[in-house]
Amino acid sequence: MAWHEMRRAWVGDRSQKSHTKFRQPILSWTTSFEDLLSTGEPFPEPIPLTDVVDLLVDIWAEEGFYN
């Protein structure tokens, strides 16, 4: 029970948020891995893990590492 309370404090009350809300991607579909690493500046907002995974899978597929 305490875990659920701590999680709710961390992520907020998600029951009030719509799950059908679409967000604009932070990474452009033209972003390359080099683009991400070429600057030491922080990103203007956090990049969701799903976007990072999608980028890596695309790169690995292009390089023949992921089938």
C-alpha positions in Angstrom: 0.0 0.0 0.0 2.8 2.4 0.8 4.4 1.8 -2.6 1.2 2.8 -4.4 1.0 6.0 -2.3 4.6 6.9 -3.0 4.1 6.2 -6.7 1.0 8.4 -6.8 3.0 11.2 -5.1 5.8 10.8 -7.8 3.6 10.5 -10.9 0.7 12.5 -9.8 -3.0 11.7 -10.0 -3.3 10.1 -13.4 -7.0 9.4 -13.0 -7.8 13.0 -14.0 -5.7 12.8 -17.2 -7.0 11.7 -20.6 -5.2 8.6 -21.9 -6.2 9.5 -25.5 -4.2 12.7 -25.6 -1.7 12.8 -28.5 1.6 14.6 -28.0 3.9 16.0 -30.6 7.2 14.1 -30.8 10.2 15.8 -29.3 12.6 14.1 -31.7 12.1 14.9 -35.4 11.9 11.9 -37.7 15.0 13.3 -39.4 17.0 13.3 -36.2 20.2 11.3 -36.3 22.2 9.8 -33.5 25.0 12.2 -34.3 22.5 15.1 -34.0 21.7 14.0 -30.5 25.4 13.7 -29.4 26.7 16.8 -31.3 25.7 19.3 -28.6 26.4 19.5 -24.9 23.3 21.5 -24.3 20.4 19.9 -22.4 17.2 19.2 -24.4 14.5 21.8 -23.9 12.3 19.0 -22.4 12.8 15.4 -21.5 12.7 12.9 -24.3 10.4 10.0 -23.6 12.0 6.6 -23.4 9.7 5.3 -26.2 11.1 8.0 -28.6 14.7 7.0 -27.7 14.0 3.3 -28.2 12.3 4.0 -31.6 15.3 6.0 -32.7 17.8 3.3 -31.6 15.7 0.6 -33.4 15.7 2.6 -36.6 19.5 3.2 -36.4 20.2 -0.5 -35.6 17.9 -1.6 -38.5 19.7 0.7 -40.9 23.1 -0.7 -39.7 21.9 -4.3 -39.9 22.1 -4.9 -36.2 18.4 -5.4 -35.6 16.1 -7.5 -37.7 
